[in-house]
Amino acid sequence: MAKSAKHSKKPEIGDLRDWLKATKALGELQIVKGADWNLEIGGISQINYRRRPNKAQLFDEIKGYPRGYRLLTASMGSTRRMAMTFRLPSGLSDQGLVKELRGKPLKWETESVKFPPHVVKSGAILEEVYRGADVNILKFPTPIWHEKDGGRYIGTGCAVITRDPDSDWVNSGAYRVMVLDEKRVTVNIESGKHGRLHLEKWWAREGRCPIAICLGMDPLLFAMAGLEIPTGIGEYNYAGAIMGRPVDVVRGPATGLPIPAGAEIVLEGWLYPDKQHKEGPYGEWTGYYSGGQRTAPLMEVETLLHRHDPILLGAPPGKPPCDYSYMRTVLKSSMIHDALVKAGVAEIRGVWAHECGGGRMLIVVSLKQRFCGHSRQAAAIAAQCQAASYMNRYVIVVDEDIDPTNLEEVMWAVCTRTDPATDIEVMKKTWGSKVDPMRREPGPTFNSRALIDACRPFDWINEFPAVAEASPEFVRKLLDKWGHLFAE
């Protein structure tokens, strides 16, 4: 009994190194030695992402770099690693993980006010501190991830930390960071992102914006940086609500910004409106080099902090499945589900933001219809709620008998329960992106999105033909009797 209780106890995770120990205990950590930072790490990682399930890969003895200067990819590419990272019960299936997450985003949002970050005097991130002439970003094994990338991207699994100059709101965003040389990087923050709002307010007020770039940390903090957390709520607070305790932070020596005390690598400095540099192209989460080459704010690194034998967290985007597409799919699905419930939409049975759309561009909602217009209400809210409004392209609403995670079932419903002339509506001038492969330069970043009502017509739902398949009850009886025929 005691042995069982000990075995079921969740590991205590305080930083990336604790996370790695827990992942190793799961049997899901693969050590890769001797890979080249120039394309090999990116290529090996891509092959790994497409294995289901895959393992987290920790690269060491990277060509041209000392042993111990490591890089991690595929941190949350499995159900078990996702559950562990979000401090959820182990042993969940894909569907079990989604079910476990339902209601959690609303709970975390509500409780986030109770968990402001806890400022401590010192932390492991301060083991090595370099300033001015001693700064050398090239000491880290930053990959060229894709063959046509315009440079080495050190900031992929990162968290760019900014503060609102008018309040205590601290934001953390996963904005890509490209290395220019030993002391300079570019930081690409798109319009509409919280970090961009902070940036522009600082520029208008003081002519520069302080930022800190965290390049290795507990993957939970990276997940927070990559999600659309409601405006005004800090990612540290949200992570604290998930962990059930505040995130320990130290004040950055240069900027005073709160940085994770157990982080691996942090760059500090300022962004100026008149200091820009060419950036890109870069293989994006849409699966294309769709952003082209443009300019982005340039940061001259004031302070470089890192732990002994630092670990860089890599999460390069690319054609799905990519490093973080599974994580985004699961979390977006639960956040959109909660947004629908919060908006008062009744009888939601499931939501799935499909990985083939990068967890953004294809959203399926399953519900039990209760009134005329119910499915259209759900589609419109799902398309424009904060968790889904960026770069969404298709929202499909299906009846409760359709599994929203199963694209074959979903498309069967589209093929058999829709009239294209009456069941597809198009929203225009919605929130798009510069990385949209359908956008032509120098056009605006608007996109449109289709709302597809793939539910049985409510006004004659009782007359709609019955589905030609065995009932679930009869299937269960058959499996009880004949299940041996299907056992592997």
C-alpha positions in Angstrom: 0.0 0.0 0.0 2.8 2.4 1.0 4.7 1.5 -2.2 1.7 2.2 -4.3 1.1 5.6 -2.7 4.7 6.6 -3.2 4.5 5.5 -6.9 1.4 7.6 -7.5 2.9 10.8 -6.0 3.3 13.5 -8.6 6.9 14.8 -9.0 7.7 18.2 -7.6 8.8 20.4 -10.5 10.6 23.6 -9.7 12.6 24.2 -12.9 13.7 22.6 -16.2 16.1 20.2 -14.5 13.4 18.8 -12.2 11.2 18.4 -15.3 14.0 16.5 -17.0 14.4 14.1 -14.1 10.6 13.5 -14.1 10.6 12.9 -17.8 13.5 10.4 -17.5 11.5 8.6 -14.8 8.6 8.3 -17.3 11.0 6.7 -19.8 10.4 9.5 -22.3 13.8 11.2 -22.4 16.2 10.5 -25.3 19.8 11.8 -25.1 21.3 12.7 -28.5 25.1 13.2 -28.6 27.2 14.7 -31.4 24.6 16.4 -33.6 25.5 19.5 -35.6 23.7 22.8 -34.7 23.6 23.6 -38.4 20.4 21.8 -39.6 21.0 18.4 -38.0 19.3 19.2 -34.7 16.3 20.7 -36.5 16.1 17.7 -38.9 16.4 15.1 -36.1 13.8 17.0 -34.1 11.4 17.1 -37.1 11.6 13.3 -37.6 11.0 12.9 -33.9 7.9 15.1 -33.9 6.2 12.9 -36.4 6.6 9.8 -34.3 3.5 9.1 -32.2 4.2 8.9 -29.4 7.6 10.7 -29.4 10.2 11.4 -26.8 11.7 14.5 -25.5 15.2 14.9 -27.0 18.1 16.4 -25.0 21.0 17.2 -27.3 24.5 17.2 -25.8 28.1 17.3 -27.0 26.8 19.5 -29.9 29.4 20.0 -32.7 31.6 22.9 -31.8 30.3 23.3 -28.2 31.5 22.0 -24.9 29.8 19.1 -23.2 27.0 20.3 -20.9 25.8 23.1 -23.2 22.6 21.4 -24.1 19.4 21.9 -26.0 16.0 20.3 -25.4 13.2 19.8 -28.0 9.8 18.0 -28.1 9.2 18.9 -24.4 5.4 18.5 -24.6 4.9 16.1 -27.5 3.1 13.3 -25.5 0.1 13.1 -23.4 2.1 12.0 -20.3 4.6 14.9 -20.6 1.7 17.3 -21.1 -0.1 16.1 -18.1 3.1 16.2 -16.0 3.9 19.7 -17.1 0.5 20.9 -16.2 0.5 19.1 -12.8 -2.3 16.8 -13.9 -2.9 13.1 -13.0 -0.7 10.6 -14.9 -2.1 7.8 -17.1 -4.5 9.9 -19.1 -5.4 9.2 -22.7 -5.7 12.0 -25.3 -9.4 12.3 -24.6 -8.8 11.9 -20.9 -6.4 14.8 -21.0 -8.9 17.0 -22.7 -11.6 16.0 -20.3 -9.3 16.7 -17.3 -8.5 20.1 -18.7 -12.2 21.1 -19.2 -13.0 23.9 -16.7 -9.4 24.3 -15.7 -8.7 27.5 -17.7 -11.6 29.2 -16.1 -10.5 28.0 -12.7 -6.9 29.1 -13.3 -8.0 32.5 -14.6 -10.2 33.1 -11.5 -7.5 31.9 -9.1 -4.6 33.7 -10.8 -5.0 36.8 -8.6 -4.0 34.7 -5.6 -0.6 33.8 -7.1 1.5 36.8 -7.9 5.1 35.9 -8.5 7.3 35.6 -5.4 10.4 37.8 -5.5 13.4 36.1 -4.0 16.9 37.5 -3.5 18.8 35.0 -5.4 18.4 32.0 -7.7 20.3 29.6 -10.0 19.9 31.9 -13.0 22.5 34.2 -11.3 25.2 31.5 -11.2 26.9 33.3 -14.1 26.4 37.0 -14.9 28.0 38.8 -17.9 27.8 42.5 -18.8 28.9 44.7 -21.6 32.0 43.5 -23.4 31.8 40.1 -21.6 28.4 39.2 -23.3 28.7 36.5 -25.9 25.4 35.0 -27.1 27.2 32.7 -29.6 28.4 30.6 -26.6 25.1 28.8 -26.8 24.5 26.0 -29.4 21.8 27.9 -31.3 20.5 25.9 -34.3 19.7 26.8 -37.8 16.4 24.9 -37.6 15.2 24.8 -41.2 17.2 24.8 -44.5 15.9 28.2 -45.7 16.0 30.1 -42.4 17.6 33.5 -42.6 19.6 33.0 -39.4 20.1 31.1 -36.1 17.0 31.4 -33.9 17.9 31.2 -30.2 14.3 32.2 -29.2 11.8 29.5 -30.1 10.9 27.9 -26.8 11.2 31.2 -25.1 9.4 33.7 -23.0 9.9 37.4 -23.7 9.1 39.4 -20.5 7.7 42.9 -20.6 5.8 45.1 -18.1 2.9 47.5 -18.7 4.3 51.0 -17.8 0.9 52.0 -16.4 0.3 49.0 -14.0 1.9 45.9 -12.4 0.8 43.7 -15.3 3.8 41.6 -16.4 3.5 39.8 -19.7 5.4 36.8 -21.1 5.1 36.1 -24.8 6.7 33.4 -27.1 8.1 35.8 -29.7 10.8 34.6 -32.0 14.4 35.8 -31.4 17.2 35.7 -34.1 20.9 36.0 -33.3 22.8 38.7 -35.2 26.2 38.4 -33.6 27.8 38.0 -30.1 25.8 40.9 -28.6 22.7 41.5 -30.7 19.4 39.8 -31.4 16.1 40.7 -33.1 12.8 40.3 -31.4 9.8 39.8 -33.6 6.6 40.8 -31.8 3.5 41.0 -34.0 0.8 43.6 -33.9 -2.0 42.9 -31.4 0.1 40.8 -29.1 0.3 41.9 -25.5 4.1 42.4 -25.7 3.6 44.7 -28.6 1.1 46.8 -26.7 3.7 47.2 -23.9 6.4 48.0 -26.4 4.4 50.8 -28.0 3.4 52.3 -24.7 7.0 52.4 -23.5 8.2 53.9 -26.8 5.6 56.6 -26.6 6.4 57.4 -23.0 10.2 56.9 -22.6 11.6 56.1 -26.1 12.7 52.6 -25.1 11.2 49.4 -23.7 12.9 47.2 -21.1 12.7 43.4 -21.9 14.1 40.2 -20.6 14.2 37.1 -22.8 14.1 33.7 -21.0 15.6 31.0 -23.2 15.3 27.9 -20.9 12.9 27.2 -18.1 10.1 24.9 -16.8 8.2 24.1 -20.0 5.0 25.2 -18.2 6.3 28.8 -18.4 6.9 28.4 -22.2 3.4 27.1 -22.6 2.0 30.1 -20.8 4.0 32.4 -23.1 2.5 30.8 -26.1 -1.2 31.1 -25.1 -3.6 33.9 -25.4 -3.9 34.6 -21.6 -6.7 37.2 -21.0 -5.5 40.8 -21.1 -4.2 42.1 -17.8 -3.5 38.6 -16.3 0.2 37.9 -16.0 1.5 34.5 -17.2 3.4 34.1 -13.9 0.1 34.4 -12.0 -1.6 31.9 -14.3 1.3 29.4 -14.0 1.1 29.9 -10.2 -2.6 28.9 -10.2 -1.7 25.8 -12.2 1.1 24.8 -9.8 -0.8 25.9 -6.7 2.1 28.1 -5.5 3.7 31.3 -6.7 6.5 31.3 -9.3 9.8 32.3 -7.7 11.4 35.2 -9.6 14.5 37.4 -9.2 14.8 41.0 -10.4 16.9 41.3 -13.6 20.1 43.2 -12.8 19.7 45.5 -15.8 16.0 46.0 -16.2 14.5 45.1 -12.8 12.0 42.8 -14.7 11.0 39.6 -12.8 12.7 36.6 -14.3 12.3 33.0 -13.2 14.8 32.2 -10.4 15.4 28.8 -11.8 15.7 29.8 -15.5 18.6 28.5 -17.6 19.5 31.5 -19.8 18.2 35.1 -19.8 19.1 38.1 -22.0 18.3 41.6 -20.8 18.2 44.9 -22.6 16.0 47.5 -24.3 14.2 47.9 -27.6 14.1 51.2 -29.4 11.8 52.3 -32.1 14.6 53.6 -34.3 16.8 50.5 -33.9 15.6 47.9 -36.4 17.3 45.1 -38.4 16.4 42.7 -41.1 14.9 39.5 -39.7 13.9 36.2 -41.3 12.8 34.3 -43.4 11.8 31.6 -40.9 9.8 28.4 -41.2 6.6 29.2 -39.4 3.8 27.2 -37.6 1.7 27.4 -40.7 4.2 25.1 -42.4 5.6 27.8 -44.7 8.2 30.5 -45.0 5.3 32.8 -45.0 6.6 35.8 -43.1 9.4 36.6 -45.6 12.2 38.9 -44.6 11.2 42.1 -42.8 12.6 44.3 -40.1 12.2 43.8 -36.4 13.3 45.6 -33.3 17.0 45.0 -32.4 18.2 44.4 -28.9 21.8 45.0 -27.8 22.1 42.6 -24.9 23.0 44.5 -21.7 23.2 41.5 -19.4 23.6 37.8 -20.1 22.7 35.4 -17.2 22.9 31.7 -17.2 23.3 28.6 -15.0 26.3 26.4 -15.1 26.0 23.9 -18.0 22.9 25.8 -19.4 20.1 24.1 -21.3 18.5 26.0 -24.2 14.8 25.2 -24.7 14.0 24.7 -28.4 10.5 24.7 -29.8 10.8 25.4 -33.5 7.6 25.8 -35.5 7.1 24.1 -38.9 4.6 22.0 -40.9 2.4 20.3 -38.3 3.1 18.3 -36.4 5.8 20.6 -35.0 7.4 20.9 -31.6 4.5 22.5 -29.8 1.5 21.8 -32.0 0.1 19.0 -29.8 0.4 21.2 -26.7 -1.3 24.1 -28.4 -4.1 21.8 -29.7 -4.9 20.4 -26.3 -4.7 23.7 -24.5 -6.6 25.7 -27.1 -9.3 23.1 -27.2 -9.9 23.4 -23.5 -9.6 27.3 -23.5 -12.1 27.6 -26.3 -14.5 25.2 -24.6 -14.3 27.3 -21.4 -14.8 30.5 -23.4 -18.0 29.1 -24.9 -19.3 28.1 -21.4 -18.3 31.4 -20.0 -20.2 33.2 -22.8 -23.3 31.1 -21.8 -23.5 28.8 -24.8 -25.3 25.7 -23.6 -24.8 22.0 -24.1 -21.2 22.1 -25.4 -20.0 18.5 -25.6 -16.5 18.9 -27.0 -14.0 21.2 -28.7 -11.0 20.3 -30.7 -8.5 22.8 -32.4 -7.0 20.4 -34.9 -3.2 20.0 -35.0 -3.2 20.0 -38.8 -4.3 23.7 -38.5 -1.5 24.4 -36.0 -4.1 24.4 -33.2 -5.5 27.7 -34.5 -6.9 27.5 -38.1 -9.4 24.6 -37.8 -11.7 24.4 -34.8 -14.5 21.9 -34.3 -17.3 22.3 -31.7 -19.7 19.5 -30.8 -23.0 20.3 -29.1 -26.5 19.1 -28.5 -28.8 21.5 -30.2 -31.5 23.1 -28.1 -33.0 25.9 -30.2 -32.9 27.4 -33.7 -29.6 29.2 -34.2 -27.9 27.4 -31.4 -25.1 26.0 -33.7 -24.6 29.4 -35.3 -24.2 31.1 -31.9 -21.6 28.6 -31.0 -19.7 29.0 -34.3 -19.6 32.8 -34.1 -18.4 32.9 -30.5 -15.8 30.2 -31.1 -14.5 32.1 -34.0 -14.0 35.4 -32.2 -13.3 34.5 -28.5 -9.9 35.6 -27.3 -8.5 32.1 -27.2 -9.3 31.5 -30.9 -9.5 34.9 -32.6 -5.9 35.0 -33.9 -5.4 33.3 -37.3 -8.5 31.2 -37.1 -9.8 30.1 -40.6 -12.5 27.5 -40.2 -15.0 26.8 -37.4 -17.1 23.7 -37.9 -20.0 22.9 -35.5 -21.3 19.3 -35.3 -24.0 17.4 -33.4 -23.2 15.5 -30.2 -22.9 12.2 -32.0 -19.8 13.4 -33.8 -16.4 13.1 -32.2 -14.8 16.5 -32.8 -11.3 15.0 -32.7 -12.0 12.6 -35.5 -11.6 14.4 -38.8 -13.2 11.6 -40.8 -16.4 11.9 -38.7 -16.3 15.7 -38.9 -16.0 15.7 -42.7 -18.7 13.1 -43.0 -21.0 15.5 -41.1 -19.9 18.3 -43.4 -20.6 16.2 -46.5 -24.0 14.9 -45.3 -25.5 17.6 -43.0 -24.7 20.8 -44.8 -26.0 22.7 -47.8 -23.1 24.9 -48.9 -25.5 27.7 -50.1 -27.1 28.1 -46.7 -24.8 26.5 -44.0 -21.5 28.3 -44.7 -21.1 31.9 -43.5 -18.0 34.0 -43.9 -16.6 36.6 -41.5 -14.4 39.2 -43.1 -11.6 41.4 -41.8 -10.8 39.3 -38.8 -7.5 39.1 -36.9 -4.9 37.7 -39.3 -1.1 37.5 -39.3 1.9 38.4 -41.3 2.8 34.7 -41.4 -0.4 33.8 -43.2 0.7 32.0 -46.5 -2.4 33.4 -48.2 -1.4 37.0 -47.5 0.3 38.9 -50.3 2.7 41.7 -49.5 2.2 44.5 -48.7 -1.5 43.8 -48.0 -3.2 44.1 -44.6 -3.1 41.3 -42.1 -6.9 40.8 -42.1 -8.1 37.3 -42.9 -11.6 35.8 -43.3 -13.0 32.8 -41.6 -15.7 30.3 -42.6 -18.3 29.2 -40.1 -19.7 25.8 -41.2 -22.9 24.6 -39.6 -22.6 20.8 -40.0 -25.4 20.0 -37.6 -28.7 18.4 -38.7 -31.2 21.2 -39.6 -32.9 22.1 -36.3 -36.2 22.9 -37.9 -36.7 19.3 -39.1 -34.2 17.5 -36.9 -36.7 14.8 -36.0 -37.3 14.0 -39.6 -33.6 13.8 -40.5 -32.6 10.3 -41.7 -31.2 7.9 -39.0 -27.5 7.0 -39.1 -26.9 3.6 -40.7 -24.7 1.9 -38.1 -25.0 -0.4 -35.1 -26.0 1.4 -31.9 -23.3 2.0 -29.2 -25.2 -0.3 -26.8 -25.3 -3.1 -29.4 -21.6 -2.7 -30.2 -20.8 -3.0 -26.5 -22.7 -6.2 -26.3 -21.0 -7.6 -29.3 -17.6 -6.7 -27.9 -18.4 -8.5 -24.6 -19.2 -11.6 -26.6 -16.9 -11.4 -29.6 -14.1 -9.1 -28.3 -11.5 -11.9 -28.7 -11.8 -11.5 -32.5 -10.3 -7.9 -32.2 -7.7 -8.5 -29.5 -4.1 -8.0 -30.7 
